[in-house]
Amino acid sequence: MGEHVANKVQSARLSVGITQENLAERIGVSRQTIIAIEKGNYTPSVLLALKVAKVFKLPVEKLFTIE
């Protein structure tokens, strides 16, 4: 056990040059939610993870992994 979801949202966001605020607006959440996801303090729902992946045009598995 002890599994958790790791993510590469921050590196993906920085690589395309968008702000936390912009990402939040594009997927319909608050900037605080993006901060929590990037820090690993919040595991997004499947729907939210899919929305994030769609913004970056990546498969969800490229952004979120089980560790």
C-alpha positions as CSV (number, residue, x, y, z in Angstrom):
1,M,0.0,0.0,0.0
2,G,1.2,3.6,0.5
3,E,0.5,4.4,-3.1
4,H,-0.1,8.0,-4.1
5,V,-0.6,9.9,-7.4
6,A,2.4,11.8,-8.6
7,N,2.1,14.4,-11.3
8,K,4.0,16.5,-13.8
9,V,1.5,19.3,-14.1
10,Q,3.9,22.0,-13.1
11,S,6.6,21.0,-15.6
12,A,4.0,20.7,-18.4
13,R,2.6,24.1,-17.5
14,L,6.0,25.7,-17.5
15,S,7.0,24.1,-20.7
16,V,4.1,25.7,-22.6
17,G,4.4,29.0,-20.7
18,I,1.0,29.3,-19.1
19,T,0.3,30.6,-15.6
20,Q,-1.4,28.7,-12.8
21,E,-4.3,31.2,-13.1
22,N,-4.6,30.6,-16.8
23,L,-4.6,26.8,-16.4
24,A,-7.2,27.2,-13.6
25,E,-9.5,29.3,-15.9
26,R,-9.2,26.8,-18.7
27,I,-10.3,23.9,-16.7
28,G,-12.8,25.6,-14.4
29,V,-11.1,25.5,-11.0
30,S,-9.4,28.0,-8.7
31,R,-5.7,28.8,-8.8
32,Q,-5.5,27.3,-5.3
33,T,-6.6,24.0,-6.7
34,I,-3.8,24.1,-9.3
35,I,-1.3,24.9,-6.6
36,A,-2.5,21.9,-4.5
37,I,-2.3,19.6,-7.5
38,E,1.2,20.7,-8.4
39,K,2.4,20.3,-4.8
40,G,0.8,16.8,-4.7
41,N,-1.5,17.8,-1.9
42,Y,-4.6,17.1,-3.9
43,T,-5.4,14.2,-6.2
44,P,-7.8,15.4,-9.0
45,S,-10.8,13.5,-10.0
46,V,-10.7,11.5,-13.3
47,L,-12.7,14.3,-15.0
48,L,-10.3,17.0,-13.8
49,A,-7.2,15.0,-14.7
50,L,-8.6,14.5,-18.2
51,K,-9.3,18.2,-18.5
52,V,-5.7,19.0,-17.5
53,A,-4.3,16.5,-20.0
54,K,-6.5,17.9,-22.7
55,V,-5.1,21.4,-22.2
56,F,-1.6,20.1,-22.7
57,K,-2.6,17.7,-25.5
58,L,-1.1,14.8,-23.6
59,P,-2.4,11.4,-22.5
60,V,-3.4,11.5,-18.8
61,E,-0.8,8.9,-18.1
62,K,2.0,11.3,-19.1
63,L,0.8,13.7,-16.4
64,F,-0.4,11.5,-13.6
65,T,1.2,8.3,-12.3
66,I,0.8,5.9,-9.4
67,E,3.9,5.7,-7.1
